[in-house]
């Protein structure tokens, strides 16, 4: 099967997808409900680290799609 992108691009796309999922996983957690307040919703991991990792994954995805090997 022939793909339009080289193998290195597909590997970079797969890595960036894993990084994006990791960032969303770090943002997930126990919610704050109507009956109880969970102060963990404002933790550094959920409001800073997770989104930054996801943003890095999205930027890497753009780079992975546009990457060309020099000849």
MOMOFEN-V168601 format. One record per residue. RES is the residue in three letters. SS is DSSP state (h for helix, s for strand, l for the rest). Layout:
{{RES/SS} {RES/SS}}
This chain:
{{UNK/l} {UNK/l} {UNK/l} {UNK/l} {UNK/l} {UNK/l} {UNK/h} {UNK/h} {UNK/h} {UNK/h} {UNK/h} {UNK/h} {UNK/h} {UNK/h} {UNK/h} {UNK/h} {UNK/h} {UNK/h} {UNK/h} {UNK/h} {UNK/h} {UNK/h} {UNK/h} {UNK/h} {UNK/h} {UNK/h} {UNK/h} {UNK/l} {UNK/l} {UNK/l} {UNK/l} {UNK/l} {UNK/l} {UNK/l} {UNK/l} {UNK/l} {UNK/l} {UNK/l} {UNK/h} {UNK/h} {UNK/h} {UNK/h} {UNK/l} {UNK/h} {UNK/h} {UNK/h} {UNK/h} {UNK/h} {UNK/h} {UNK/h} {UNK/h} {UNK/h} {UNK/h} {UNK/h} {UNK/h} {UNK/h} {UNK/h} {UNK/h} {UNK/h} {UNK/h} {UNK/h} {UNK/h} {UNK/h} {UNK/h} {UNK/h} {UNK/h} {UNK/l} {UNK/l} {UNK/l} {UNK/l} {UNK/l}}
